[in-house]
Amino acid sequence: MAQPDDMFGDEDYPAYTMGRAAEIVGVSQDFLRRLGDAKLIDPFRSPGGHRRYSRYQLRLAARAKEMVDEGTALEAACRIIILQDQLEEALRVNESLRGNENSNAE
């Protein structure tokens, strides 16, 4: 089992409370709730039902905040970010598959 200090280095470890996450990103707690409603982030729930956020989720929230600050509707910003991440993942998988094909051809 990982030690607690090791978990904080994990991008996906839900280390931040809603209040702290909102403070770090520079948004209201309601903004974070709305990102959840728009399916951009799905915060972990503590045993008491409190939302907890990872560093990865905070980066997504910061991207959404930047787009909203530039005039993009929240729902549109969330959809754009989701599509960008899906494209990035597809390109990563494609590159990996190409690397495997090149290795097999040699």
Disulfide bonds with the S-S distance in Angstrom:
none
